[in-house]
Amino acid sequence: MKRVARAYKIEDGVCPLFPGYRTRKIRVRGPLPPTIDSVLRAGVELSTTSSVVTITASTLRFDEYLVVQGESAAINLVWRRKHNSVQNRGLAFLLETGTILVSSGRTRIRVGSGEVVIIPPGDETVHVQALERVSGLMFQFAAAEMQPLGVRWYHSSGGVVWESVRSLLEAAVQYPSSANPHSANALRSLFRAAAQALVVEATPTAQLREPDTLELVKLIVENRYQVVGFAVDDIARETGLSRRVLERRLHAVGTSPAMILRARRAERARSLTQEYPHMPTGEVAQRSGFSSPTTMRRALQGEL
């Protein structure tokens, strides 16, 4: 670990096989350093009225994604969205403990422990005020990758999605991936799945058109297809629609939730077989989300 000043310490990490992959761990005890914004490298400005603060943070930047996990005394954060690259990004706060006030334009949201807030793309400055000692995650992602679903303001208490995304992001930032191309692809997919899960959770599905419903189902399937036992009823529940309404909407565009789920699992099975030709059939089936090798073979044969 490298001592930069008496007020804080930092530790950097890079991975030569992951272009754009950077990690940084920061620990501040004492006055807030005037260079803390450049040290944090999170694209935000920090300030406080206290003469002494304690901050610990771990950051991971990879492609269009930024994850910051940390704990801080009462502090103010400002996200100035001056450039196009920043204006096209969504930002989520997953708060574990404490309370924050999030404001931008006319929007004001009070976020408590175990809650999540999503901030959509835009050019208005975002202000975040920690009213007390807080801990949690900040997750920045490219809104374009969520298309056709739009990223909108969203505030909710926890739940399965909150817990799953929090666990995934914490694991990613605390235990960086090994240096190989497969890990890079897996990490990229996991970050995309985390962002998609939050956006899907925030999407009011009742007003979606048929093509948008199709894309929503594809996002849900992409996030959950590897879970053995995940089925059409689960897809319907996550869209917020009844199974009958969901199937009718997808029938209008020439498909069904069962077909989408089966096709994605079959695609994964073919990919694993090509990448790992000696992998046991049972393992291929399980990692693809099929309940058995027999079910997998039938799905693959049905596509021939």
C-alpha positions in Angstrom: 0.0 0.0 0.0 1.3 3.4 -1.0 1.1 6.4 1.5 0.2 9.5 -0.5 -0.3 11.9 2.4 -0.9 11.8 6.1 -4.7 12.2 5.4 -5.2 9.2 3.2 -3.9 6.1 1.6 -4.5 4.6 -1.8 -3.9 1.3 -3.5 -4.2 0.9 -7.3 -4.7 -2.2 -9.4 -4.7 -2.8 -13.1 -5.2 -5.8 -15.4 -3.2 -5.7 -18.7 -5.6 -8.2 -20.4 -8.6 -6.0 -19.5 -8.4 -2.7 -21.4 -9.9 0.0 -19.3 -9.9 -2.1 -16.1 -8.9 -0.1 -13.0 -9.3 -0.6 -9.3 -8.6 1.7 -6.4 -8.9 1.5 -2.7 -8.9 4.6 -0.6 -8.9 5.3 3.1 -9.2 8.8 4.6 -8.8 9.7 8.2 -8.6 13.3 9.1 -9.2 16.5 7.1 -10.8 15.9 3.6 -7.8 16.2 1.2 -8.2 19.0 -1.4 -7.3 16.5 -4.1 -9.8 13.8 -3.0 -11.9 14.2 -6.2 -8.9 13.2 -8.4 -7.9 10.5 -6.0 -11.3 8.9 -5.9 -11.6 9.0 -9.8 -15.4 8.5 -9.6 -16.3 11.7 -11.5 -17.8 13.3 -8.5 -16.9 16.2 -6.1 -16.8 15.7 -2.4 -17.1 18.3 0.4 -17.9 18.4 4.1 -18.4 21.0 6.9 -16.5 18.8 9.3 -12.8 19.3 10.0 -12.3 15.5 10.3 -13.8 12.7 8.2 -13.4 9.0 7.9 -14.0 7.5 4.4 -13.2 4.0 3.1 -13.9 3.2 -0.6 -13.2 0.6 -3.2 -13.7 1.5 -6.8 -13.7 -0.6 -10.0 -13.9 1.0 -13.5 -14.4 -1.3 -16.5 -15.7 -0.3 -19.9 -18.7 1.9 -19.4 -19.2 0.7 -15.8 -18.1 2.2 -12.5 -18.7 0.7 -9.1 -17.9 2.4 -5.8 -18.4 0.6 -2.5 -17.7 2.5 0.6 -18.5 3.9 4.0 -18.4 7.6 4.9 -19.1 10.1 7.6 -21.7 12.8 6.7 -20.6 14.3 3.4 -21.8 16.1 0.3 -21.4 14.7 -3.2 -21.9 16.6 -6.5 -22.1 14.9 -9.9 -21.6 17.6 -12.6 -22.7 16.2 -15.9 -21.0 18.6 -18.3 -19.9 16.1 -21.0 -21.9 14.0 -23.4 -20.3 10.8 -22.2 -21.5 11.5 -18.6 -24.9 12.8 -19.7 -25.7 9.4 -21.3 -25.1 7.4 -18.1 -27.5 6.2 -15.4 -26.5 6.2 -11.8 -27.8 4.1 -9.0 -27.2 4.3 -5.2 -27.8 1.2 -3.2 -27.8 2.3 0.4 -27.0 -0.2 3.1 -27.0 2.0 6.1 -27.8 5.7 6.8 -29.8 8.3 5.0 -29.1 10.4 1.9 -30.9 13.2 0.1 -30.7 13.1 -3.7 -31.7 16.1 -5.7 -31.5 17.2 -9.3 -33.6 19.8 -11.0 -37.1 19.6 -9.4 -36.6 16.1 -8.1 -36.0 15.5 -4.4 -35.7 12.0 -2.9 -34.9 10.9 0.6 -33.2 7.4 0.5 -32.9 5.3 3.6 -31.2 2.1 4.7 -31.9 -0.9 2.4 -33.3 1.4 -0.4 -32.2 2.1 -4.0 -32.5 5.2 -6.1 -31.8 5.4 -9.9 -30.9 8.7 -11.5 -31.6 8.8 -15.3 -29.3 10.3 -17.9 -29.4 14.1 -18.3 -27.3 17.3 -18.0 -28.6 18.6 -14.7 -26.2 18.5 -11.8 -27.0 15.9 -9.1 -26.5 16.7 -5.4 -26.3 13.9 -2.8 -26.2 14.8 0.9 -25.3 12.2 3.5 -27.2 13.2 6.6 -25.3 10.8 8.8 -22.7 8.0 8.5 -23.6 6.0 5.4 -22.5 2.8 3.6 -23.5 1.3 0.3 -22.8 1.2 -3.4 -22.7 3.7 -6.3 -23.1 2.1 -9.7 -22.7 4.0 -13.0 -23.7 2.4 -16.3 -24.3 3.3 -20.0 -28.0 3.9 -20.6 -27.7 3.0 -24.2 -27.1 -0.6 -23.3 -30.5 -0.7 -21.7 -32.4 0.1 -24.9 -35.3 0.0 -25.7 -36.1 0.4 -22.0 -35.5 3.9 -20.8 -33.7 4.7 -17.6 -36.0 6.8 -15.4 -36.1 8.2 -11.8 -36.8 5.3 -9.5 -36.9 4.9 -5.7 -37.7 1.7 -3.9 -37.1 -0.3 -0.8 -35.0 -3.4 -1.0 -36.0 -6.8 -2.2 -34.7 -9.7 -4.3 -33.3 -7.5 -7.1 -31.7 -5.1 -4.6 -30.0 -7.9 -2.7 -28.9 -9.7 -5.9 -27.4 -6.6 -7.5 -25.7 -5.5 -4.2 -24.1 -8.9 -3.7 -22.9 -9.1 -7.3 -21.3 -5.6 -7.3 -19.7 -6.1 -3.9 -18.1 -9.4 -5.1 -16.9 -7.7 -8.2 -15.3 -4.7 -6.5 -13.8 -6.8 -3.6 -12.5 -9.7 -5.5 -11.3 -8.6 -8.9 -11.5 -11.1 -11.8 -8.5 -13.2 -12.8 -6.5 -12.0 -15.8 -8.0 -14.0 -18.7 -10.3 -13.0 -21.6 -13.1 -15.3 -20.3 -13.2 -13.5 -17.0 -13.4 -10.1 -18.9 -16.4 -11.3 -20.8 -18.0 -12.7 -17.7 -17.5 -9.5 -15.8 -18.9 -7.4 -18.6 -22.0 -9.6 -18.8 -22.4 -9.5 -15.0 -22.3 -5.7 -14.9 -24.8 -5.5 -17.8 -27.1 -7.9 -16.1 -26.9 -5.9 -12.9 -27.8 -2.7 -14.7 -30.6 -4.4 -16.7 -32.0 -5.9 -13.5 -32.4 -2.5 -11.9 -33.9 -1.0 -15.0 -36.3 -3.8 -15.5 -37.4 -3.4 -11.8 -38.0 0.3 -12.5 -40.0 -0.2 -15.7 -43.8 0.2 -15.6 -44.6 -2.8 -17.8 -48.4 -2.3 -18.1 -48.0 0.5 -20.6 -45.4 -1.2 -22.8 -46.1 -1.9 -26.4 -45.6 -5.4 -27.8 -42.1 -4.7 -29.2 -41.0 -3.2 -25.9 -42.5 -6.1 -24.0 -40.4 -8.5 -26.2 -37.2 -6.6 -25.3 -38.2 -6.6 -21.6 -38.7 -10.4 -21.7 -35.3 -10.8 -23.4 -33.6 -8.7 -20.6 -35.3 -10.8 -17.9 -34.3 -14.1 -19.7 -30.8 -12.8 -20.1 -30.5 -12.2 -16.3 -32.2 -15.5 -15.2 -32.0 -18.2 -17.9 -29.1 -20.0 -16.1 -31.2 -20.6 -13.1 -32.5 -24.1 -13.2 -36.3 -24.1 -12.8 -36.7 -20.6 -14.0 -39.8 -20.8 -16.2 -42.6 -18.9 -18.0 -44.6 -18.1 -14.8 -41.4 -16.5 -13.3 -41.0 -14.4 -16.4 -44.6 -13.2 -16.2 -44.2 -12.4 -12.6 -41.1 -10.3 -13.2 -42.8 -8.4 -16.0 -45.7 -7.6 -13.8 -48.1 -9.1 -16.3 -50.3 -12.1 -16.2 -49.1 -15.1 -18.1 -52.0 -14.9 -20.5 -51.4 -11.2 -21.3 -47.7 -11.8 -21.7 -48.2 -14.7 -24.1 -50.7 -12.7 -26.1 -48.4 -9.7 -26.4 -45.5 -11.9 -27.6 -47.7 -13.9 -29.9 -48.4 -10.6 -31.7 -44.7 -10.3 -32.6 -44.3 -14.0 -33.5 -42.8 -15.6 -30.5 -43.5 -16.7 -26.9 -41.7 -16.5 -23.5 -41.1 -20.3 -23.6 -39.4 -20.0 -27.1 -37.2 -17.1 -25.9 -36.1 -18.9 -22.8 -35.4 -22.2 -24.6 -33.5 -20.5 -27.4 -31.3 -18.6 -25.0 -30.5 -21.8 -23.0 -29.8 -23.7 -26.2 -27.4 -20.9 -27.3 -25.5 -21.1 -24.1 -25.3 -24.9 -24.3 -23.9 -24.7 -27.8 -21.3 -22.1 -26.7 -20.2 -24.2 -23.7 -19.9 -27.3 -25.9 -17.7 -25.5 -28.4 -15.6 -23.7 -25.8 -15.2 -26.8 -23.5 -15.6 -29.9 -25.7 -14.8 -32.3 -22.8 -17.2 -30.8 -20.3 -19.7 -33.4 -19.1 -23.2 -33.2 -20.6 -24.8 -32.9 -17.2 -22.7 -29.9 -16.3 -23.4 -28.2 -19.7 -27.1 -28.7 -19.1 -26.9 -27.3 -15.5 -24.8 -24.3 -16.5 -27.2 -23.5 -19.3 -30.3 -23.6 -17.1 -31.7 -26.9 -18.3 -33.3 -29.3 -15.8 -31.6 -32.3 -17.3 -29.4 -33.5 -20.3 -32.5 -35.0 -21.9 -34.3 -31.6 -21.8 -31.2 -29.9 -23.3 -30.9 -32.5 -26.1 -34.6 -32.0 -27.0 -34.2 -28.2 -27.1 -31.1 -28.5 -29.3 -32.7 -31.0 -31.6 -35.8 -28.8 -31.9 -33.7 -26.0 -33.4 -32.3 -28.2 -36.2 
